[in-house]
């Protein structure tokens, strides 16, 4: 019996890792799916201890492993006996998105090989390039970088974007930056970074271009104010760290953001001053208070701020 525990933060990555494990089985196998929370522990124990109808090894995938913390001591003992059957060729794969340690979880984990599958450990440009090339498509480096920045926090979203681009360019199978811009929506956070940059540079034309984009996206002015406060606070911290000689990689790791996000943070920090950052934070915090207290209309208040 072989047991695995996959800890993941993206379902696409988890599914790909499961597929890789399944391919390591030399013989054909019976693939069976359970959800521990819905099906209960005894269904899984019965599956592990019952011989397959065709005497094929079983490849058992069990979701929501974290629910195992609720099982009884008797159930735990029966599960561990099944997991330690040296005569079994079955493979058991537990998956969990969030996991807190407790006595039961720790006991089961001792009999599993733990695999961490996290987005931060994946090179999204390499992933996207391989996925497209495997399907016979070509993508230039600029388009690849742009695509990765648009979906920097989710492989599932990247997979969806890749499928959209493949359908759109099915004829010539060559993907460019213009294709990415046309078919894949730019993430909201990137637009906020660009608005912050325009505010810092006092570029009123760009400021109101981005503001118009947010209005077309039906973003509430009060929500946009909150986003701006968040980004200026982030910029305040980045400014201090850039002065302390922090590099792009270190900043990305510290803030748990992509290298693309870290690039924007450093760029804006270097083109600003502490006084300008503090002044904008003060204006935005006062504006947020005035909107929440009903002293000013949210649209009017935001437009007056952007005109300053």
C-alpha positions as CSV (number, residue, x, y, z in Angstrom):
1,X,0.0,0.0,0.0
2,X,1.3,3.4,-1.0
3,X,-0.1,6.6,0.6
4,X,0.2,10.2,-0.4
5,X,-1.0,13.5,1.0
6,X,-1.1,16.4,-1.4
7,X,-1.2,19.9,0.1
8,X,-2.3,22.4,-2.6
9,X,-3.5,26.0,-3.2
10,X,-4.6,25.5,-6.8
11,X,-6.9,22.8,-8.0
12,X,-5.3,22.5,-11.5
13,X,-1.9,21.9,-10.0
14,X,-3.3,19.3,-7.6
15,X,-5.1,17.4,-10.4
16,X,-1.9,17.4,-12.6
17,X,0.1,16.0,-9.7
18,X,-2.6,13.3,-9.2
19,X,-2.3,12.4,-12.9
20,X,1.5,12.1,-12.6
21,X,1.1,9.7,-9.6
22,X,-1.4,7.6,-11.5
23,X,1.0,7.3,-14.5
24,X,3.6,5.7,-12.2
25,X,1.4,2.7,-11.7
26,X,2.7,0.0,-14.1
27,X,-0.5,-2.0,-14.4
28,X,-4.0,-0.7,-15.2
29,X,-5.8,0.4,-12.1
30,X,-9.3,1.2,-10.9
31,X,-9.6,5.0,-10.2
32,X,-12.0,5.8,-7.5
33,X,-12.9,9.2,-6.0
34,X,-14.2,10.0,-2.6
35,X,-14.9,13.1,-0.5
36,X,-14.1,12.4,3.1
37,X,-16.5,15.1,4.3
38,X,-19.4,13.7,2.3
39,X,-18.7,10.0,2.2
40,X,-17.3,9.3,5.6
41,X,-14.3,7.4,6.8
42,X,-15.8,3.9,6.8
43,X,-16.6,4.1,3.0
44,X,-12.9,4.7,2.4
45,X,-11.8,1.9,4.8
46,X,-14.2,-0.5,3.1
47,X,-12.8,0.5,-0.3
48,X,-9.3,-0.1,0.8
49,X,-10.0,-3.5,2.4
50,X,-12.2,-4.9,-0.4
51,X,-10.7,-6.6,-3.4
52,X,-11.4,-5.0,-6.7
53,X,-13.9,-6.9,-8.9
54,X,-11.3,-7.4,-11.6
55,X,-8.4,-7.8,-9.1
56,X,-6.8,-4.6,-10.4
57,X,-5.0,-2.3,-7.9
58,X,-7.1,0.7,-6.8
59,X,-6.0,4.3,-7.2
60,X,-8.1,6.0,-4.5
61,X,-8.4,9.8,-4.4
62,X,-9.8,11.2,-1.2
63,X,-10.7,15.0,-1.1
64,X,-11.0,17.2,2.1
65,X,-8.4,15.2,4.1
66,X,-8.8,17.9,6.8
67,X,-12.1,16.3,7.8
68,X,-10.2,13.3,9.2
69,X,-9.7,15.3,12.4
70,X,-13.3,14.4,13.3
71,X,-13.1,10.6,13.1
72,X,-13.2,8.3,16.2
73,X,-10.3,6.5,17.6
74,X,-11.7,3.1,16.4
75,X,-12.0,4.5,12.9
76,X,-8.5,5.9,13.0
77,X,-7.1,2.5,14.1
78,X,-8.9,0.7,11.2
79,X,-7.7,3.3,8.7
80,X,-4.1,3.0,9.8
81,X,-4.3,-0.9,9.6
82,X,-5.6,-0.6,6.0
83,X,-2.9,2.0,5.1
84,X,-0.2,-0.3,6.4
85,X,-1.2,-3.4,4.5
86,X,2.2,-4.4,2.9
87,X,0.5,-7.0,0.7
88,X,-1.7,-4.4,-1.0
89,X,-0.8,-2.7,-4.4
90,X,-3.4,0.0,-3.9
91,X,-2.5,3.7,-3.9
92,X,-4.3,6.1,-1.6
93,X,-4.1,9.9,-2.3
94,X,-5.4,12.3,0.2
95,X,-5.7,16.0,-0.8
96,X,-6.2,19.1,1.4
97,X,-6.3,22.8,0.6
98,X,-5.9,23.9,4.3
99,X,-4.5,21.8,7.1
100,X,-4.1,22.5,10.8
101,X,-2.2,20.1,12.9
102,X,-3.9,18.0,15.5
103,X,-3.2,14.5,17.0
104,X,-5.3,12.5,14.5
105,X,-4.0,14.4,11.4
106,X,-0.4,14.0,12.6
107,X,-0.8,10.3,13.1
108,X,-2.2,9.7,9.6
109,X,0.5,12.0,8.1
110,X,3.2,9.8,9.5
111,X,2.1,7.0,7.0
112,X,1.9,9.3,4.0
113,X,4.4,10.9,1.7
114,X,3.5,14.6,1.8
115,X,3.7,16.5,-1.5
116,X,3.4,20.4,-1.4
117,X,1.9,21.8,-4.6
118,X,1.9,25.6,-4.5
119,X,1.5,28.2,-7.2
120,X,4.5,30.2,-5.9
121,X,6.8,27.2,-6.7
122,X,5.7,27.1,-10.3
123,X,7.2,29.2,-13.1
124,X,4.0,30.4,-14.8
125,X,5.8,31.5,-18.1
126,X,7.5,28.0,-18.4
127,X,4.2,26.3,-17.6
128,X,2.2,28.3,-20.2
129,X,4.9,27.9,-22.9
130,X,5.0,24.1,-22.4
131,X,1.3,23.8,-22.3
132,X,1.0,25.7,-25.6
133,X,3.9,24.0,-27.3
134,X,2.5,20.6,-26.4
135,X,-0.6,21.6,-28.3
136,X,1.4,22.8,-31.3
137,X,1.2,26.6,-30.6
138,X,3.9,29.2,-30.5
139,X,4.0,32.3,-28.3
140,X,6.6,35.1,-28.2
141,X,8.4,36.0,-25.0
142,X,6.6,39.4,-24.6
143,X,3.2,37.7,-24.9
144,X,4.3,35.0,-22.5
145,X,5.3,37.5,-19.9
146,X,2.1,39.5,-20.3
147,X,-0.1,36.4,-20.1
148,X,1.7,35.3,-16.9
149,X,1.3,38.7,-15.3
150,X,-2.5,38.7,-16.0
151,X,-3.0,35.4,-14.2
152,X,-0.1,35.5,-11.7
153,X,-2.0,33.9,-8.7
154,X,-3.8,31.0,-10.2
155,X,-2.8,28.1,-12.5
156,X,-6.5,27.3,-12.9
157,X,-7.0,30.8,-14.3
158,X,-3.9,30.4,-16.5
159,X,-5.3,27.1,-17.9
160,X,-8.6,28.9,-18.8
161,X,-6.7,31.8,-20.5
162,X,-4.6,29.3,-22.5
163,X,-7.8,27.5,-23.7
164,X,-9.3,30.9,-24.8
165,X,-6.1,31.8,-26.7
166,X,-5.9,28.3,-28.3
167,X,-9.5,28.6,-29.6
168,X,-8.9,32.2,-30.8
169,X,-5.7,31.3,-32.7
170,X,-6.7,27.9,-33.9
171,X,-5.9,28.7,-37.5
172,X,-2.3,30.0,-37.4
173,X,-1.4,28.8,-33.9
174,X,0.9,31.9,-33.2
175,X,0.0,34.0,-30.2
176,X,1.2,37.6,-29.8
177,X,0.9,40.3,-27.1
178,X,-2.0,41.8,-29.1
179,X,-3.9,38.5,-28.9
180,X,-3.4,38.4,-25.1
181,X,-4.6,42.0,-24.7
182,X,-7.6,41.4,-26.9
183,X,-8.8,38.1,-25.4
184,X,-7.7,38.1,-21.7
185,X,-9.0,40.7,-19.3
186,X,-6.4,42.7,-17.5
187,X,-6.5,42.0,-13.7
188,X,-8.1,44.7,-11.5
189,X,-4.9,44.9,-9.4
190,X,-2.7,45.8,-12.4
191,X,-5.2,48.7,-13.2
192,X,-4.9,50.0,-9.6
193,X,-1.1,49.9,-9.8
194,X,-1.2,51.9,-13.1
195,X,-3.7,54.4,-11.5
196,X,-1.3,54.8,-8.5
197,X,1.6,55.4,-10.9
198,X,-0.4,58.0,-12.8
199,X,-1.4,59.8,-9.6
200,X,2.3,59.8,-8.4
201,X,3.4,61.3,-11.8
202,X,0.5,63.8,-11.7
203,X,-0.5,62.7,-15.2
204,X,-4.2,63.8,-15.2
205,X,-4.8,62.4,-18.7
206,X,-3.8,58.9,-17.6
207,X,-5.5,59.3,-14.2
208,X,-8.9,59.9,-15.7
209,X,-8.3,57.3,-18.5
210,X,-7.9,54.6,-15.8
211,X,-10.7,56.1,-13.7
212,X,-13.0,55.8,-16.8
213,X,-11.9,52.1,-17.2
214,X,-12.9,51.4,-13.6
215,X,-16.3,53.0,-14.2
216,X,-16.8,50.8,-17.2
217,X,-16.0,47.8,-15.0
218,X,-18.7,49.0,-12.6
219,X,-16.2,49.4,-9.7
220,X,-17.8,51.4,-6.9
221,X,-15.8,54.6,-6.1
222,X,-15.8,53.8,-2.4
223,X,-14.2,50.4,-3.2
224,X,-11.7,52.0,-5.4
225,X,-10.8,54.4,-2.6
226,X,-10.1,51.3,-0.4
227,X,-8.0,49.8,-3.1
228,X,-5.9,53.0,-3.4
229,X,-5.4,53.2,0.3
230,X,-4.1,49.6,0.3
231,X,-1.7,50.2,-2.6
232,X,-0.4,53.4,-1.2
233,X,0.2,51.7,2.2
234,X,2.0,48.9,0.2
235,X,4.0,51.6,-1.6
236,X,4.9,53.2,1.8
237,X,6.4,49.8,2.9
238,X,8.0,49.2,-0.4
239,X,9.6,52.7,-0.4
240,X,11.3,51.9,3.0
241,X,12.5,48.5,1.8
242,X,13.9,49.8,-1.5
243,X,15.8,52.4,0.4
244,X,17.2,49.4,2.5
245,X,18.4,47.9,-0.8
246,X,15.8,45.1,-1.1
247,X,15.8,43.6,-4.6
248,X,12.8,42.5,-6.7
249,X,13.0,38.8,-5.7
250,X,13.2,39.6,-2.0
251,X,10.3,42.1,-2.2
252,X,8.2,39.5,-4.1
253,X,8.8,36.9,-1.4
254,X,8.2,39.3,1.5
255,X,4.9,40.5,0.1
256,X,4.0,37.1,-1.3
257,X,3.4,38.6,-4.8
258,X,4.6,37.8,-8.3
259,X,7.8,39.3,-9.7
260,X,5.6,41.4,-12.0
261,X,3.8,42.9,-9.0
262,X,7.1,43.5,-7.3
263,X,8.4,45.3,-10.4
264,X,5.5,47.7,-10.2
265,X,6.1,48.3,-6.5
266,X,9.8,49.1,-7.0
267,X,9.1,51.2,-10.0
268,X,6.5,53.4,-8.2
269,X,8.7,53.6,-5.0
270,X,11.7,54.8,-7.0
271,X,9.6,57.5,-8.8
272,X,7.9,58.8,-5.7
273,X,8.9,60.5,-2.4
274,X,7.9,59.7,1.2
275,X,6.1,63.0,1.4
276,X,4.0,62.4,-1.7
277,X,3.1,58.9,-0.4
278,X,2.1,60.2,3.0
279,X,0.1,63.1,1.5
280,X,-1.9,60.7,-0.7
281,X,-2.5,58.3,2.2
282,X,-3.8,61.2,4.4
283,X,-6.1,62.5,1.6
284,X,-7.5,59.0,0.9
285,X,-8.0,58.1,4.6
286,X,-9.9,61.4,5.1
287,X,-11.9,60.7,1.9
288,X,-12.9,57.2,3.0
289,X,-14.0,58.6,6.4
290,X,-16.1,61.4,4.7
291,X,-17.7,58.9,2.3
292,X,-18.6,56.5,5.1
293,X,-19.9,59.3,7.4
294,X,-22.1,60.7,4.5
295,X,-20.3,64.0,4.3
296,X,-19.6,63.6,0.6
297,X,-20.9,61.7,-2.4
298,X,-18.4,58.8,-3.2
299,X,-18.2,59.7,-6.9
300,X,-17.7,63.4,-6.3
301,X,-15.2,62.8,-3.5
302,X,-13.0,60.5,-5.6
303,X,-13.1,62.8,-8.6
304,X,-12.1,65.8,-6.5
305,X,-9.2,63.7,-5.0
306,X,-8.0,62.7,-8.5
307,X,-8.1,66.4,-9.6
308,X,-5.7,67.5,-6.8
